Amino acid sequence: MTFQNSLAFARSLDAEDSLSNYRNEFHIPQVNSKDVIYFTGNSLGLQPKRTQKFIDEVMADWKNLGVEGHFHAEKPWWDYHERLAAPLAKVVGAKPKEICVMNTLTVNLHFLMVSFYRPTKKRFKILCEEKAFPSDQYMLQSQAKFHGFNPDETLVEVKKRKGENYWRTEDVIDKINEIGDELALVLIGGVNYYNGQFFNMQSITKAGKGVGAYVGWDLAHAVGNVALKLHEWNVDFAAWCSYKYMNSGPGNASGIFVNEKHLSDENIPRFEGWWGTNKKTRFLMKPKFEATQSADSWQVSNPPVLSLAPYLASLELFEEVGMQTLIKKRDRITAYLEFILQEISKEVKGSFEIITPKDRGCQLSVFLHGHDKSLFNYLMKNGVIPDWREPNVIRLAPAPFYCSFEDMYQFGQILKNGILADL
Ligand SMILES: Cc1ncc(COP(=O)(O)O)c(C=O)c1O
């Protein structure tokens, strides 16, 4: 499709967009009495309007039933989390029994490493991407130390080539093969938080498994954003948060995936608690752990129902729309944003470059040349909410659920005026 940088054209794209009505399903913040142009669905997704109803329902059941809500609430609390597994399995390409929602992301990655990082003197190295999300770096370093290894000798980072802004799949695979039988674990962010790159998860997983390592993924920026087939790709484990593209609220609960083949493997250790036991016999309060034979056996505590309610509300939206439709719009709106940026760059030569490769979700990261954070501050004042990453990157994520093509056009005008005003 040939795009045009005009309001009329942007509006014609909105008129064709089968998801345009879904914008009304979300609360859009306002600046200067106008809806903001929201580019930070990759950081905190907007609040679906139906979320309130899901929370109110839990509050009403608690008010009216007290402890009886565990079994007699409209949606009983004791197995509330199970309602999330089937819709979430569709979002990540898994079987429902491979999914559990529990804890928060970094906590879950630690829990999963208890099971899937069991280094030996010979096989102890962990492969990750250069400058992984800081929490992942701290988590990996602390795991290495916990097992008595020196993090500097344990963590192997795959670097980008000099002068390039993205990782090459062949470099990741070469590094995996180079480490070979010393490699215990591959753990990479499926979509990189900084440049928005979507790694070739299938090929990397195959290579990692090929040298006998476990392969896990941090899917914080991938879930609800890109097409995932965790089961088919033979991924061992994954975890993600729910507050970005999954729109389930600040700091909210995390999902995990554990491949079916590990679910009944008694040689894989876990940190265990009562909600990981067989639900039929849980309240017999037996002294011995009896695993559920699903990813739920990694669930230590009883489910935080007030956190799960917004996640369930959000999953209802994903069920209605489906990842395929979301991805179709994502591709078009991201391509349109890219086009708008390219058009503007003709008028303000050399002011910025897009550092996101074509393998991506909806995020475009823009590196500013000759401008600093004052340009970002100007955007914020003018009703645009992007985000800023040091040293000079503005991240723009047009989440397909609620961003419009008109937003992209209007953003282009605001950005151009800011650059021309030499901010
Ligand atoms: C890629 C990635 N990993 C890990 C985290 C940490 O998540 P949490 O604070 O929920 O543990 C984030 C948070 O934004 C993230 O983007």
The ligand as an SDF file (V2000), in Angstrom:
LIG
                    3D

 16 16  0  0  0  0  0  0  0  0999 V2000
   12.4020   -7.0260   29.4400 C   0  0  0  0  0  0  0  0  0  0  0  0
   12.0150   -6.8680   30.8920 C   0  0  0  0  0  0  0  0  0  0  0  0
   12.3930   -7.7880   31.7750 N   0  0  0  0  0  0  0  0  0  0  0  0
   12.0990   -7.6860   33.0840 C   0  0  0  0  0  0  0  0  0  0  0  0
   11.3790   -6.6070   33.5570 C   0  0  0  0  0  0  0  0  0  0  0  0
   11.1170   -6.5150   35.0310 C   0  0  0  0  0  0  0  0  0  0  0  0
    9.7880   -6.7280   35.3370 O   0  0  0  0  0  0  0  0  0  0  0  0
    9.2600   -6.7960   36.8560 P   0  0  0  0  0  0  0  0  0  0  0  0
    9.5860   -5.4890   37.4920 O   0  0  0  0  0  0  0  0  0  0  0  0
    7.7780   -6.9830   36.6960 O   0  0  0  0  0  0  0  0  0  0  0  0
    9.9520   -7.9250   37.5130 O   0  0  0  0  0  0  0  0  0  0  0  0
   10.9280   -5.6250   32.6520 C   0  0  0  0  0  0  0  0  0  0  0  0
   10.1520   -4.4730   33.1350 C   0  0  0  0  0  0  0  0  0  0  0  0
    9.7930   -3.5650   32.4240 O   0  0  0  0  0  0  0  0  0  0  0  0
   11.2710   -5.7560   31.2810 C   0  0  0  0  0  0  0  0  0  0  0  0
   10.9070   -4.8320   30.3920 O   0  0  0  0  0  0  0  0  0  0  0  0
  1  2  1  0
  2  3  1  0
  2 15  2  0
  3  4  2  0
  4  5  1  0
  5  6  1  0
  5 12  2  0
  6  7  1  0
  7  8  1  0
  8  9  2  0
  8 10  1  0
  8 11  1  0
 12 13  1  0
 12 15  1  0
 13 14  2  0
 15 16  1  0
M  END
$$$$
